[in-house]
Amino acid sequence: MKLAVLGASGHGKVVADTARAAGWSDIIFFDDAWVGKRFVTHHPVVGDAEALFRSAAEFDGVIVAIGNNRVRLDKTRALIDAGGNVVSVIHPTAVISESSSVKQGSVIMAGAVVQADASLGTACIINTNASVDHDCRLADGVHVCPGVAISGDVVGGECAWFGVGACVRQGLRIGADAVIGAGAAVVKDVEPGITVIGVPARPAS
Ligand SMILES: CC(C)(COP(=O)(O)OP(=O)(O)OC[C@H]1O[C@@H](n2cnc3c(N)ncnc32)[C@H](O)[C@@H]1OP(=O)(O)O)[C@@H](O)C(=O)NCCC(=O)NCCS
């Protein structure tokens, strides 16, 4: 089973490890910096993004491993348009409720938990040991960083970013492109595009 990964980054390394654990035997990277970067750990970097777009349909699966939420989502949509079989990669130690749903191009890392009736959009990242509780609805391109705890029935808008170790009270609405700072405790809705930090979280000045 051959998986092509776009993005030879630190995040890409973790996606590759996750994919190996999930049963992908052959992992190949593409990145615009490929001339100066030939390996991600022991996985080869074989071409730039254009090369992947040309050959996407030849792989059993493709996934984008780029940290920037908007870029990851745009490239994922472009790969779908290019005929790639964009897959989600889920670590075997993640616990995913059978009543939850995960769209294509998302990655769920080791130790993450996605609870009952939660839904994840396209190109989401649920990072190491993060939890997304019941009935949460995370839109396309959301990144839930390591150790985040999102309580039940939270809505995360497109490309919202939940920083490492943050926690979010139940039932809140986090707007598109909002940024939740590392370690923040979110107790009120967050408007689109706003960055909040601290305990309790308030808009960053
Ligand atoms: C909130 C955040 C986006 C702000 O980044 P930034 O705009 O580059 O901010 P700066 O580092 O310049 O810091 C600006 C001020 O905010 C403070 N600050 C930054 N992040 C903070 C946080 N998470 N909580 C509390 N205060 C914070 C800084 O101490 C600094 O205060 P000062 O002006 O009194 O010195 C960033 O700090 C953050 O938390 N990112 C999440 C990172 C993450 O989760 N990475 C995991 C990747 S998997």
The ligand as a Tripos MOL2 file, in Angstrom:
@<TRIPOS>MOLECULE
LIG
   48    50     1     0     0
SMALL
NO_CHARGES

@<TRIPOS>ATOM
      1 C1         -1.1960   32.6250   20.9280 C.3       1 LIG1
      2 C2         -0.0320   32.5960   19.9250 C.3       1 LIG1
      3 C3         -0.5770   32.1920   18.5550 C.3       1 LIG1
      4 C4          0.5700   33.9700   19.8610 C.3       1 LIG1
      5 O1          1.6820   33.9440   19.0380 O.3       1 LIG1
      6 P1          2.4430   35.3480   18.7240 P.3       1 LIG1
      7 O2          1.4740   36.2940   18.0960 O.co2     1 LIG1
      8 O3          3.6780   34.9760   17.9460 O.co2     1 LIG1
      9 O4          2.7420   35.9070   20.1710 O.3       1 LIG1
     10 P2          4.1480   36.2270   20.8680 P.3       1 LIG1
     11 O5          4.9350   34.9730   21.0920 O.co2     1 LIG1
     12 O6          4.7960   37.3640   20.1100 O.co2     1 LIG1
     13 O7          3.6770   36.7600   22.2900 O.3       1 LIG1
     14 C5          2.9710   37.9810   22.4520 C.3       1 LIG1
     15 C6          2.6150   38.1150   23.9270 C.3       1 LIG1
     16 O8          1.5890   37.1800   24.2580 O.3       1 LIG1
     17 C7          2.0450   36.2770   25.2720 C.3       1 LIG1
     18 N1          1.5750   34.9460   24.8880 N.ar      1 LIG1
     19 C8          1.8330   34.3040   23.7100 C.ar      1 LIG1
     20 N2          1.1990   33.1320   23.7150 N.ar      1 LIG1
     21 C9          0.5620   33.0120   24.8830 C.ar      1 LIG1
     22 C10        -0.2580   31.9960   25.4440 C.ar      1 LIG1
     23 N3         -0.5300   30.8720   24.7700 N.pl3     1 LIG1
     24 N4         -0.7880   32.1900   26.6630 N.ar      1 LIG1
     25 C11        -0.5130   33.3250   27.3610 C.ar      1 LIG1
     26 N5          0.2580   34.3370   26.8700 N.ar      1 LIG1
     27 C12         0.7840   34.1740   25.6490 C.ar      1 LIG1
     28 C13         3.5690   36.3820   25.2640 C.3       1 LIG1
     29 O9          4.0980   36.0670   26.5310 O.3       1 LIG1
     30 C14         3.7650   37.8100   24.8820 C.3       1 LIG1
     31 O10         3.5400   38.6140   26.0430 O.3       1 LIG1
     32 P3          4.4260   39.9630   26.3240 P.3       1 LIG1
     33 O11         4.0990   40.8740   25.1630 O.co2     1 LIG1
     34 O12         3.8960   40.4080   27.6400 O.co2     1 LIG1
     35 O13         5.8310   39.5010   26.3200 O.co2     1 LIG1
     36 C15         1.0380   31.5320   20.3040 C.3       1 LIG1
     37 O14         1.8420   31.9660   21.3830 O.3       1 LIG1
     38 C16         0.4550   30.1940   20.6750 C.2       1 LIG1
     39 O15         0.0280   29.9260   21.8040 O.2       1 LIG1
     40 N6          0.4510   29.2910   19.6510 N.am      1 LIG1
     41 C17         0.0310   27.9220   19.7880 C.3       1 LIG1
     42 C18         1.2490   27.0460   19.5110 C.3       1 LIG1
     43 C19         0.9310   25.5810   19.4710 C.2       1 LIG1
     44 O16        -0.0630   25.1340   19.9960 O.2       1 LIG1
     45 N7          1.7830   24.8010   18.8350 N.am      1 LIG1
     46 C20         1.5610   23.3720   18.7100 C.3       1 LIG1
     47 C21         1.7830   22.9320   17.3010 C.3       1 LIG1
     48 S1          1.4170   21.2420   17.1150 S.3       1 LIG1
@<TRIPOS>BOND
     1     1     2 1
     2     2     3 1
     3     2     4 1
     4     2    36 1
     5     4     5 1
     6     5     6 1
     7     6     7 2
     8     6     8 1
     9     6     9 1
    10     9    10 1
    11    10    11 2
    12    10    12 1
    13    10    13 1
    14    13    14 1
    15    14    15 1
    16    15    16 1
    17    15    30 1
    18    16    17 1
    19    17    18 1
    20    17    28 1
    21    18    19 ar
    22    18    27 ar
    23    19    20 ar
    24    20    21 ar
    25    21    22 ar
    26    21    27 ar
    27    22    23 1
    28    22    24 ar
    29    24    25 ar
    30    25    26 ar
    31    26    27 ar
    32    28    29 1
    33    28    30 1
    34    30    31 1
    35    31    32 1
    36    32    33 2
    37    32    34 1
    38    32    35 1
    39    36    37 1
    40    36    38 1
    41    38    39 2
    42    38    40 1
    43    40    41 1
    44    41    42 1
    45    42    43 1
    46    43    44 2
    47    43    45 1
    48    45    46 1
    49    46    47 1
    50    47    48 1
@<TRIPOS>SUBSTRUCTURE
     1 LIG1         1 GROUP 0 **** ****
